[in-house]
Amino acid sequence: MRTNLPYVYAAILDVLGYRQRLEEDRNKASLDFKDELHRALQSLNTFNEATYSYQAISDTIILTCSDRDNFIEFLQVLKEIMIAFLKENLFIRGGVAYSQHFKSGQITYSHAIAKAHEIESNMALYPRIVVDHNIIEMFKSSNDISDLINSNLVCILNSAYFINILDEYNWREVYLCARKLYEHDKEFLLKHEVEFSKHDWFENYIFTSPYADQSLDRYIPQIRLLEFD
């Protein structure tokens, strides 16, 4: 019996606010959300199918990379996907893992996908794509860690590694997209603390970036003392 299954990098991505956006379409009798999803998913069609594969089901996207040496490129792919969704007024979060994986026709047996889902569900929390610490340790034990560091594609906070989507060329565009998304969601966010925290975290991420333009204003009101008009 064969037990040596191939290893892949797997990413599970979750579209945040999916139910809310479906409800908006239903209330407006529109297909705006469907069109936004379709445009965002078009970014997946540009990648090499010999190395990458994906499935999109409802609010979940599954991507795999079969080439162990292509991890940095895989991170770049995920960065581009996250930005593509943000341009369509959508946050995503996700997890990335490296483990055994088997797919044949409609059958999928994958430790990599299961681990990525666990990371997405338990660690990502905010609009970010968290990378399994075991992948980082794998790079540390090799001679490739300097390439990963120099890519500027990985951030760390509270011992959690996640993909950095910001660079000196796209910071302003990401800022404007995030601001637009907050304005779109602002009324819904009132008294919805979990959803609000996702926008708050992302704004802090934007402005703590070394690429941040500090001349631009934060778009989420800060904590203040109670006062009466």
MIFI-169016 format. One line per field, with one value per atom (N, C-alpha, C): atom name; y, z, x; residue in three letters; residue number from 1. Coordinates in steps of 0.001 Angstrom, whole numbers. Atoms other than C-alpha are relative to their C-alpha. Layout:
BEGIN
atom = c(CA ...)
north = c(Y ...)
up = c(Z ...)
east = c(X ...)
type = c(ALA ...)
seq = c(NUM ...)
//
This chain:
BEGIN
atom = c(N CA C N CA C N CA C N CA C N CA C N CA C N CA C N CA C N CA C N CA C N CA C N CA C N CA C N CA C N CA C N CA C N CA C N CA C N CA C N CA C N CA C N CA C N CA C N CA C N CA C N CA C N CA C N CA C N CA C N CA C N CA C N CA C N CA C N CA C N CA C N CA C N CA C N CA C N CA C N CA C N CA C N CA C N CA C N CA C N CA C N CA C N CA C N CA C N CA C N CA C N CA C N CA C N CA C N CA C N CA C N CA C N CA C N CA C N CA C N CA C N CA C N CA C N CA C N CA C N CA C N CA C N CA C N CA C N CA C N CA C N CA C N CA C N CA C N CA C N CA C N CA C N CA C N CA C N CA C N CA C N CA C N CA C N CA C N CA C N CA C N CA C N CA C N CA C N CA C N CA C N CA C N CA C N CA C N CA C N CA C N CA C N CA C N CA C N CA C N CA C N CA C N CA C N CA C N CA C N CA C N CA C N CA C N CA C N CA C N CA C N CA C N CA C N CA C N CA C N CA C N CA C N CA C N CA C N CA C N CA C N CA C N CA C N CA C N CA C N CA C N CA C N CA C N CA C N CA C N CA C N CA C N CA C N CA C N CA C N CA C N CA C N CA C N CA C N CA C N CA C N CA C N CA C N CA C N CA C N CA C N CA C N CA C N CA C N CA C N CA C N CA C N CA C N CA C N CA C N CA C N CA C N CA C N CA C N CA C N CA C N CA C N CA C N CA C N CA C N CA C N CA C N CA C N CA C N CA C N CA C N CA C N CA C N CA C N CA C N CA C N CA C N CA C N CA C N CA C N CA C N CA C N CA C N CA C N CA C N CA C N CA C N CA C N CA C N CA C N CA C N CA C N CA C N CA C N CA C N CA C N CA C N CA C N CA C N CA C N CA C N CA C N CA C N CA C N CA C N CA C N CA C N CA C N CA C N CA C N CA C N CA C N CA C N CA C N CA C N CA C N CA C N CA C N CA C N CA C N CA C N CA C N CA C N CA C N CA C N CA C N CA C N CA C N CA C N CA C)
north = c(-1204 0 1253 -1196 3348 1012 -990 5815 1286 -1172 8285 956 -974 11002 1227 -1218 14142 1108 -1163 17296 1219 -1251 20616 1121 -1156 24124 156 -199 24665 1259 -1199 27851 -116 -131 28179 1476 -1409 31635 93 -185 32798 1437 -1343 35759 513 -544 37888 807 -745 39373 -592 652 36856 78 -1 36567 1411 -1397 40312 492 -474 40937 -706 688 38269 684 -664 39991 1352 -1282 43351 -200 287 41856 -348 406 40296 1211 -1184 43577 975 -927 45540 -660 769 42811 188 -210 43069 -1216 1040 40844 619 -712 43301 -881 827 40890 -1132 1059 38079 539 -591 40410 329 -303 41524 -1268 1281 37915 -491 482 37035 770 -806 39930 -325 314 39143 -1355 1352 35469 -76 -9 36407 34 -66 37037 -1389 1364 33263 -621 589 32631 297 -401 34182 -862 758 31628 -1318 1214 28602 -1226 1138 25634 -1255 1153 23187 -22 -110 24448 275 -424 25939 -549 376 24672 662 -637 26186 -470 206 25631 1159 -1034 28302 -539 535 27097 952 -930 29614 1057 -1034 31795 -500 618 29505 -229 239 29354 -886 920 26487 74 -43 26892 -938 827 24487 334 -181 24802 -1285 1320 21542 46 -125 22879 532 -389 22971 1243 -1130 25535 1299 -1179 27963 710 -562 29067 1520 -1467 32714 481 -344 32856 -248 292 31250 1125 -1143 34026 1209 -1120 36576 -180 305 34863 342 -255 35044 1492 -1460 38696 640 -568 39497 -324 375 37598 864 -803 39460 1431 -1357 42805 37 61 41747 23 -6 41067 1349 -1305 44316 1051 -936 46218 -142 239 44674 177 -296 45875 -1247 1242 42486 -299 515 41375 -1523 1444 37827 -276 460 35903 -1442 1350 32602 -612 744 29998 -739 701 28387 -1084 1119 24981 -808 885 22420 -1414 1384 18734 -888 966 15640 350 -390 16015 -978 874 13762 477 -370 14736 -782 734 12592 149 -251 13723 786 -665 14619 -369 460 12941 805 -726 15038 -545 451 13660 844 -990 16387 423 -529 16964 1485 -1399 20246 918 -816 21599 23 61 20414 922 -866 22204 1465 -1385 25363 497 -369 25361 258 -198 25008 1351 -1283 27996 1151 -1054 30093 194 -72 29274 494 -243 29579 1117 -973 32021 1268 -1171 34357 1133 -935 36146 1286 -1298 39391 -166 103 40208 -200 348 38451 -1488 1403 35155 -488 463 33349 -1215 1079 31058 -898 969 27896 211 -248 28413 -1112 1095 25019 287 -382 26439 936 -930 29261 -764 802 26751 -813 754 24701 875 -922 27767 348 -315 28563 -1090 1128 25108 -216 98 25585 1261 -1196 28135 1033 -862 29831 1097 -954 31924 1442 -1374 35014 439 -329 34848 347 -270 34717 1355 -1291 37667 1138 -1065 39717 221 -164 39126 1022 -906 41331 -448 527 39048 -607 597 37880 996 -798 39839 -933 761 38657 909 -700 39760 -1048 928 37909 -1453 1328 34908 -591 457 34668 601 -440 34859 170 -204 36339 770 -579 37576 1521 -1450 41201 351 -364 42616 1410 -1398 46142 127 -359 47574 1487 -1442 51008 470 -378 50941 -78 193 49815 531 -382 51309 919 -974 54239 -653 679 52048 -885 852 49556 856 -929 52444 493 -534 53918 -1079 1107 50517 -347 328 49792 1086 -1111 53232 -85 135 52718 -1139 1137 49322 350 -427 50832 901 -893 53570 -793 851 50902 -732 834 48869 789 -782 51741 -126 89 51643 -1393 1376 47862 -270 282 47932 518 -546 49956 -1111 1009 47670 -1437 1324 44753 -31 -152 44587 -958 967 41443 478 -487 42842 1296 -1258 46290 -255 279 44763 -377 370 43431 1244 -1260 46932 729 -693 48364 -617 678 45738 348 -239 46319 1430 -1381 50085 122 -37 49600 -642 657 47210 950 -933 49789 1086 -1159 52614 -362 409 50583 -506 429 49627 1014 -940 51121 815 -709 52238 1032 -846 54255 1465 -1444 57807 647 -527 59494 1329 -1240 62614 -280 374 60695 -336 171 60519 -1426 1236 57445 215 -137 56752 -565 529 54998 895 -851 57222 -689 534 56779 50 -11 56128 1414 -1338 59330 -41 -115 60398 437 -373 60793 1504 -1423 64311 230 -338 66005 1246 -1162 68408 1144)
up = c(0 0 0 122 -1041 1091 -1056 1835 -239 265 349 -959 823 -898 -227 258 -2507 988 -860 -437 -869 693 -1516 1023 -773 -203 -291 180 363 730 -618 1092 -15 -105 2312 201 -94 1735 229 -355 3212 -303 317 1852 1203 -1192 4861 -391 254 5073 -1089 1114 2576 175 -227 4153 -51 26 4645 -1433 1377 971 -790 623 -143 374 -473 1977 -687 705 386 -1417 1352 -3072 14 -89 -1987 241 -320 -535 -1169 1136 -3643 -1307 1207 -6078 -1068 915 -7628 7 59 -8577 173 -156 -7545 632 -706 -5138 -888 931 -7706 -999 982 -10205 624 -691 -7641 224 -181 -6796 -1310 1310 -10471 -456 422 -11193 846 -880 -8154 -347 307 -9111 -1346 1285 -12594 189 -263 -11001 67 -103 -10542 -1363 1332 -14275 -654 602 -14895 465 -588 -12914 -732 687 -14230 531 -436 -14095 238 -245 -14125 1439 -1372 -10689 1002 -913 -9177 -434 292 -8929 1032 -951 -7307 -208 15 -6454 749 -696 -5494 247 -393 -3576 1014 -898 -2050 487 -536 301 217 -245 232 -1301 1133 -2162 483 -330 -2075 -1108 967 -3771 448 -310 -3972 -947 777 -5186 127 -23 -6149 10 86 -6437 1321 -1304 -3112 -93 162 -4495 -375 452 -5486 1130 -1116 -2012 -66 49 -2407 -1116 1089 -5741 419 -504 -4049 907 -845 -1448 -855 903 -4280 -655 571 -5894 999 -1026 -2624 305 -163 -2186 -1094 1123 -5640 99 -160 -4907 1064 -1074 -1647 -461 519 -3390 -1028 992 -6238 683 -736 -3704 669 -645 -1850 -1005 1044 -5121 -303 212 -5327 1290 -1257 -1819 866 -757 -208 762 -798 2635 -113 -159 2721 1128 -951 5363 -372 413 5094 813 -613 6181 -1066 934 4430 754 -624 5238 -1065 891 3746 543 -464 3983 -1164 1029 2122 -617 742 -517 -1151 1119 -2952 -582 684 -5544 -1294 1236 -8283 -339 361 -10066 1095 -1042 -7411 1409 -1309 -4593 433 -575 -2387 1393 -1313 550 310 -140 1999 1442 -1301 5274 -128 213 3765 75 -21 3193 1399 -1355 6625 946 -856 8324 -354 423 6261 506 -505 7238 1501 -1448 10908 305 -193 10645 -338 394 8797 1061 -951 11351 1373 -1384 14558 188 -167 13858 -818 887 10945 609 -688 12608 -783 678 10705 -1510 1448 6981 -270 227 6620 -332 346 5357 840 -963 8131 -552 482 7284 1168 -1026 9293 431 -501 11537 -419 429 10417 -1353 1286 6930 241 -322 8398 584 -590 10469 -1074 1106 7311 -767 692 5645 867 -903 8727 -16 -28 8582 -1344 1324 4927 -270 379 3083 -700 759 1677 838 -871 4684 -401 399 3391 -1189 1134 150 479 -543 2161 691 -689 4313 -1013 992 1306 -892 806 -430 608 -727 2204 -88 155 1871 1284 -1253 5482 1139 -1224 8605 1199 -1224 12202 1069 -1132 15120 993 -1058 18411 -406 442 16951 -1133 1162 14044 -1261 1281 10529 -1000 1006 7801 -1191 1257 4242 28 149 3748 -1421 1339 854 -404 266 1091 -537 454 -809 -340 234 -1770 -1190 1202 -5042 177 -100 -3863 1283 -1308 -377 -142 127 -1430 -567 590 -3579 1033 -1038 -725 1044 -957 1659 -517 562 -663 -106 85 -1211 1378 -1358 2521 553 -439 3211 -656 721 555 576 -575 2034 1370 -1306 5510 -165 228 4199 -446 447 2498 1176 -1105 5719 1253 -1235 8228 788 -723 9097 570 -481 9372 1200 -1051 11674 1366 -1287 14374 888 -1006 17438 -454 429 15418 220 -403 17280 -726 671 15652 -1405 1366 12161 6 -102 13234 268 -363 14709 -1216 1210 11282 -754 644 9771 838 -897 12819 -90 109 12616 -1325 1314 8894 -122 35 9302 758 -760 11991 -789 838 9691 -1088 1065 6885 527 -488 9052 779 -607 10787 -1050 1085 7399 -197 293 6605 -1267 1242 3309 189 -254 4966 -300 226 3830 1187 -1235 7194 -201 262 5530 -225 191 4880 1343 -1269 7613 180 -329 9378 -262 389 8325 1030 -1057 11453 1225 -1188 14432 1146 -1122 17418 1293 -1313 21029 571 -608 22808 1257 -1212 26106 -349 203 26377 151 -92 25709 -594 491 24962 -862 893 22128 657)
east = c(844 0 878 -821 1434 -349 228 1905 778 -832 4400 -701 714 2085 871 -774 3545 -360 205 3937 -304 313 2436 -143 453 1967 -1491 1440 -1746 -437 578 -3669 -1515 1455 -7230 -301 384 -8734 -1500 1409 -12022 -397 498 -13999 -789 655 -14957 -1234 1230 -18438 -857 702 -19816 -1516 1457 -23272 -566 441 -23529 -168 59 -22794 -1100 1134 -25273 -1308 1215 -27900 -181 74 -27062 -532 492 -27573 -1481 1404 -30856 -892 807 -32125 -87 -29 -31135 -436 340 -32215 1077 -1123 -28759 920 -1025 -25851 1390 -1269 -23133 1072 -975 -21448 516 -412 -21421 1020 -902 -19757 1361 -1260 -17156 819 -683 -16326 606 -463 -16034 1234 -1155 -13672 1231 -1130 -11506 607 -480 -11267 711 -698 -10059 1512 -1441 -6654 621 -513 -6334 287 -146 -6457 1344 -1276 -3043 1171 -1096 -1027 245 -438 875 -739 808 -1503 830 -868 1413 504 -507 2468 -1105 1057 -689 -1355 1386 -4242 -897 905 -7310 -1429 1443 -10956 -635 768 -13480 -1398 1303 -16533 -624 692 -18939 989 -884 -16828 1425 -1306 -13765 766 -891 -10816 1143 -1084 -8311 1044 -1097 -4933 1106 -1160 -2021 1143 -1226 1552 805 -631 3245 1524 -1460 6808 558 -546 8662 874 -921 11120 -707 742 8355 -747 763 7291 -81 16 8304 -925 926 6496 -1449 1351 3463 -486 361 3496 -367 293 3591 -1361 1313 598 -1100 1013 -1340 -120 28 -375 -852 751 -1759 -1487 1408 -4968 -661 584 -5534 -255 177 -5044 -1125 1086 -7360 -1361 1264 -10118 -236 151 -9451 -455 433 -9857 -1484 1432 -13332 -805 696 -14252 -204 124 -13605 1286 -1100 -11377 27 -117 -10035 986 -1003 -8150 335 -356 -6334 1110 -1087 -3830 781 -887 -866 755 -703 634 733 -754 3018 -93 140 2158 -430 383 985 -1355 1199 -1695 -217 365 -3537 -1317 1239 -6133 -100 256 -7638 -1470 1393 -10778 -704 778 -13345 461 -462 -11394 1217 -1133 -9117 282 -475 -7126 1222 -1062 -4948 226 -410 -3147 342 -382 -1928 -1217 1214 -5440 -608 558 -6607 766 -810 -3701 -216 236 -4217 -1346 1325 -7897 50 -142 -6962 642 -678 -4619 -933 955 -7219 -1069 1110 -9921 435 -401 -7898 1008 -1073 -5075 -180 28 -5829 -823 909 -8805 -268 100 -8119 233 -258 -7726 1497 -1399 -4383 84 -227 -2967 1174 -1000 -1092 742 -871 1821 386 -367 2439 1458 -1356 5484 965 -872 6798 657 -604 7366 1178 -1089 9449 1183 -1077 11424 716 -591 11982 994 -897 13510 1205 -1110 15596 1063 -938 17163 687 -620 18091 807 -761 20172 -870 908 17060 -646 693 16016 298 -328 17858 -851 870 15843 -1402 1331 12619 -31 -76 13694 65 -195 14797 -1220 1219 11456 -954 909 9743 -1458 1359 6716 -556 473 6469 153 0 5529 -114 202 5538 -587 602 3363 -469 401 2947 264 -458 4821 -834 773 2356 618 -548 3816 -1142 1045 1630 558 -486 1963 -117 -1 2932 -427 485 908 419 -346 2347 1424 -1339 5288 6 -112 6558 -823 740 4634 -1516 1459 1180 -614 538 857 -1207 1092 -1320 -1261 1155 -3580 -697 594 -4099 -704 620 -4791 -1348 1244 -7431 -1074 967 -9078 -548 440 -9180 -917 846 -10624 -1379 1269 -13289 -836 716 -14200 -566 511 -14501 -1217 1140 -16796 -1230 1110 -18918 -640 493 -19211 -351 21 -19319 -1298 1276 -23018 -213 155 -23058 901 -980 -20003 -411 425 -21762 -544 355 -22038 280 -468 -20611 1521 -1394 -17306 947 -877 -15915 340 -224 -16370 814 -738 -15127 1483 -1395 -11953 840 -739 -10999 461 -385 -11032 1048 -923 -9249 1395 -1295 -6497 669 -587 -6009 508 -477 -5750 1319 -1253 -3085 1139 -1013 -1223 497 -378 -1275 935 -748 51 1258 -1272 2770 981 -881 4213 1130 -1095 7640 -245 317 6092 -1118 1172 3296 281 -31 2627 -709 570 2133 -721 741 734 -1485 1402 -2491 -636 703 -5112 -483 703 -6348 -1486 1404 -9918 -974 863 -11248 129 -69 -12156 737 -763 -9852 -821 657 -10857 49 49 -11961 -848 807 -13446 -1414 1394 -17202 -171 311 -18424 -1377 1337 -21738 81 26 -22477 -763)
type = c(MET MET MET ARG ARG ARG THR THR THR ASN ASN ASN LEU LEU LEU PRO PRO PRO TYR TYR TYR VAL VAL VAL TYR TYR TYR ALA ALA ALA ALA ALA ALA ILE ILE ILE LEU LEU LEU ASP ASP ASP VAL VAL VAL LEU LEU LEU GLY GLY GLY TYR TYR TYR ARG ARG ARG GLN GLN GLN ARG ARG ARG LEU LEU LEU GLU GLU GLU GLU GLU GLU ASP ASP ASP ARG ARG ARG ASN ASN ASN LYS LYS LYS ALA ALA ALA SER SER SER LEU LEU LEU ASP ASP ASP PHE PHE PHE LYS LYS LYS ASP ASP ASP GLU GLU GLU LEU LEU LEU HIS HIS HIS ARG ARG ARG ALA ALA ALA LEU LEU LEU GLN GLN GLN SER SER SER LEU LEU LEU ASN ASN ASN THR THR THR PHE PHE PHE ASN ASN ASN GLU GLU GLU ALA ALA ALA THR THR THR TYR TYR TYR SER SER SER TYR TYR TYR GLN GLN GLN ALA ALA ALA ILE ILE ILE SER SER SER ASP ASP ASP THR THR THR ILE ILE ILE ILE ILE ILE LEU LEU LEU THR THR THR CYS CYS CYS SER SER SER ASP ASP ASP ARG ARG ARG ASP ASP ASP ASN ASN ASN PHE PHE PHE ILE ILE ILE GLU GLU GLU PHE PHE PHE LEU LEU LEU GLN GLN GLN VAL VAL VAL LEU LEU LEU LYS LYS LYS GLU GLU GLU ILE ILE ILE MET MET MET ILE ILE ILE ALA ALA ALA PHE PHE PHE LEU LEU LEU LYS LYS LYS GLU GLU GLU ASN ASN ASN LEU LEU LEU PHE PHE PHE ILE ILE ILE ARG ARG ARG GLY GLY GLY GLY GLY GLY VAL VAL VAL ALA ALA ALA TYR TYR TYR SER SER SER GLN GLN GLN HIS HIS HIS PHE PHE PHE LYS LYS LYS SER SER SER GLY GLY GLY GLN GLN GLN ILE ILE ILE THR THR THR TYR TYR TYR SER SER SER HIS HIS HIS ALA ALA ALA ILE ILE ILE ALA ALA ALA LYS LYS LYS ALA ALA ALA HIS HIS HIS GLU GLU GLU ILE ILE ILE GLU GLU GLU SER SER SER ASN ASN ASN MET MET MET ALA ALA ALA LEU LEU LEU TYR TYR TYR PRO PRO PRO ARG ARG ARG ILE ILE ILE VAL VAL VAL VAL VAL VAL ASP ASP ASP HIS HIS HIS ASN ASN ASN ILE ILE ILE ILE ILE ILE GLU GLU GLU MET MET MET PHE PHE PHE LYS LYS LYS SER SER SER SER SER SER ASN ASN ASN ASP ASP ASP ILE ILE ILE SER SER SER ASP ASP ASP LEU LEU LEU ILE ILE ILE ASN ASN ASN SER SER SER ASN ASN ASN LEU LEU LEU VAL VAL VAL CYS CYS CYS ILE ILE ILE LEU LEU LEU ASN ASN ASN SER SER SER ALA ALA ALA TYR TYR TYR PHE PHE PHE ILE ILE ILE ASN ASN ASN ILE ILE ILE LEU LEU LEU ASP ASP ASP GLU GLU GLU TYR TYR TYR ASN ASN ASN TRP TRP TRP ARG ARG ARG GLU GLU GLU VAL VAL VAL TYR TYR TYR LEU LEU LEU CYS CYS CYS ALA ALA ALA ARG ARG ARG LYS LYS LYS LEU LEU LEU TYR TYR TYR GLU GLU GLU HIS HIS HIS ASP ASP ASP LYS LYS LYS GLU GLU GLU PHE PHE PHE LEU LEU LEU LEU LEU LEU LYS LYS LYS HIS HIS HIS GLU GLU GLU VAL VAL VAL GLU GLU GLU PHE PHE PHE SER SER SER LYS LYS LYS HIS HIS HIS ASP ASP ASP TRP TRP TRP PHE PHE PHE GLU GLU GLU ASN ASN ASN TYR TYR TYR ILE ILE ILE PHE PHE PHE THR THR THR SER SER SER PRO PRO PRO TYR TYR TYR ALA ALA ALA ASP ASP ASP GLN GLN GLN SER SER SER LEU LEU LEU ASP ASP ASP ARG ARG ARG TYR TYR TYR ILE ILE ILE PRO PRO PRO GLN GLN GLN ILE ILE ILE ARG ARG ARG LEU LEU LEU LEU LEU LEU GLU GLU GLU PHE PHE PHE ASP ASP ASP)
seq = c(1 1 1 2 2 2 3 3 3 4 4 4 5 5 5 6 6 6 7 7 7 8 8 8 9 9 9 10 10 10 11 11 11 12 12 12 13 13 13 14 14 14 15 15 15 16 16 16 17 17 17 18 18 18 19 19 19 20 20 20 21 21 21 22 22 22 23 23 23 24 24 24 25 25 25 26 26 26 27 27 27 28 28 28 29 29 29 30 30 30 31 31 31 32 32 32 33 33 33 34 34 34 35 35 35 36 36 36 37 37 37 38 38 38 39 39 39 40 40 40 41 41 41 42 42 42 43 43 43 44 44 44 45 45 45 46 46 46 47 47 47 48 48 48 49 49 49 50 50 50 51 51 51 52 52 52 53 53 53 54 54 54 55 55 55 56 56 56 57 57 57 58 58 58 59 59 59 60 60 60 61 61 61 62 62 62 63 63 63 64 64 64 65 65 65 66 66 66 67 67 67 68 68 68 69 69 69 70 70 70 71 71 71 72 72 72 73 73 73 74 74 74 75 75 75 76 76 76 77 77 77 78 78 78 79 79 79 80 80 80 81 81 81 82 82 82 83 83 83 84 84 84 85 85 85 86 86 86 87 87 87 88 88 88 89 89 89 90 90 90 91 91 91 92 92 92 93 93 93 94 94 94 95 95 95 96 96 96 97 97 97 98 98 98 99 99 99 100 100 100 101 101 101 102 102 102 103 103 103 104 104 104 105 105 105 106 106 106 107 107 107 108 108 108 109 109 109 110 110 110 111 111 111 112 112 112 113 113 113 114 114 114 115 115 115 116 116 116 117 117 117 118 118 118 119 119 119 120 120 120 121 121 121 122 122 122 123 123 123 124 124 124 125 125 125 126 126 126 127 127 127 128 128 128 129 129 129 130 130 130 131 131 131 132 132 132 133 133 133 134 134 134 135 135 135 136 136 136 137 137 137 138 138 138 139 139 139 140 140 140 141 141 141 142 142 142 143 143 143 144 144 144 145 145 145 146 146 146 147 147 147 148 148 148 149 149 149 150 150 150 151 151 151 152 152 152 153 153 153 154 154 154 155 155 155 156 156 156 157 157 157 158 158 158 159 159 159 160 160 160 161 161 161 162 162 162 163 163 163 164 164 164 165 165 165 166 166 166 167 167 167 168 168 168 169 169 169 170 170 170 171 171 171 172 172 172 173 173 173 174 174 174 175 175 175 176 176 176 177 177 177 178 178 178 179 179 179 180 180 180 181 181 181 182 182 182 183 183 183 184 184 184 185 185 185 186 186 186 187 187 187 188 188 188 189 189 189 190 190 190 191 191 191 192 192 192 193 193 193 194 194 194 195 195 195 196 196 196 197 197 197 198 198 198 199 199 199 200 200 200 201 201 201 202 202 202 203 203 203 204 204 204 205 205 205 206 206 206 207 207 207 208 208 208 209 209 209 210 210 210 211 211 211 212 212 212 213 213 213 214 214 214 215 215 215 216 216 216 217 217 217 218 218 218 219 219 219 220 220 220 221 221 221 222 222 222 223 223 223 224 224 224 225 225 225 226 226 226 227 227 227 228 228 228 229 229 229)
//
